[in-house]
Amino acid sequence: MAAVRTDQFGFGSLDWVGLMGFMALTHVVGALGTIDVRIAVRSEWYKKLKRVNVPNWVFGVMWPLMYTLMAVSVFLVWQDNA
C-alpha cells in the first residue's frame, strides 16, 4: 500500500500547530461564553422569549461544528496573509 503524500492535496505546507492553536482558541472562547449564557437563561426576560422547539441534541452537534469551522476560517485567512 503506497503512502499518501499530504502535498498531493495542497496540505504540504499546512501549519498544523497554527491550526490547532486556532482550534483551541475558538473552543476556549466558546466555553467561556457559556458562563454568560448560564446566567442569562435564569433571568426573567429569557423565560418570556418564544423559542423554537429544537431537540437538545442539535445544539450539542452544531455548536462545536460551528466553532471548528470558525477556527478553520480564521486559520485560512491567517495563512493567506502570512
DALIN-V920483 format. One record per residue. N is the residue number from 0. D_FIRST is the distance of its C-alpha to the first C-alpha in whole Angstrom. Layout:
((N,D_FIRST) (N,D_FIRST))
//
This chain:
((0,0) (1,4) (2,7) (3,9) (4,13) (5,16) (6,18) (7,16) (8,18) (9,21) (10,21) (11,20) (12,24) (13,24) (14,27) (15,25) (16,28) (17,31) (18,29) (19,29) (20,33) (21,34) (22,32) (23,34) (24,37) (25,37) (26,37) (27,39) (28,42) (29,41) (30,42) (31,45) (32,46) (33,46) (34,49) (35,51) (36,50) (37,51) (38,54) (39,55) (40,54) (41,57) (42,60) (43,62) (44,61) (45,57) (46,59) (47,61) (48,58) (49,57) (50,53) (51,51) (52,49) (53,46) (54,44) (55,43) (56,40) (57,39) (58,40) (59,38) (60,35) (61,36) (62,38) (63,35) (64,33) (65,35) (66,36) (67,32) (68,32) (69,35) (70,33) (71,31) (72,33) (73,35) (74,32) (75,32) (76,35) (77,35) (78,32) (79,34) (80,37) (81,36))
//
